[in-house]
């Protein structure tokens, strides 16, 4: 039993595969981001306010850097295409 894919469906399938790969990469970097900076490091760098609220300080994670890069690239592409 063969599956036929028309030319009209190809852009949708390509978009689906790109989104799936992007989600898997995001999950990977989201999970691996905590490997270099332990819970003990974040606790020692945190600033406590009245013992109720803690403000964590530490390096930017790879996941966050990639997220910012994706947003910047999307904004530039959007501006080039629509302005």
Buried (B, 14 or more C-beta within 10 A) or exposed (E): EEEEEEEEEEEEEEEEEEEEEEEEEBEEBBEEBEEEBEEEEBEEEEEEEEEEEEEEEEEEBBBEEBBEEEEEEEEEEEEEEEE
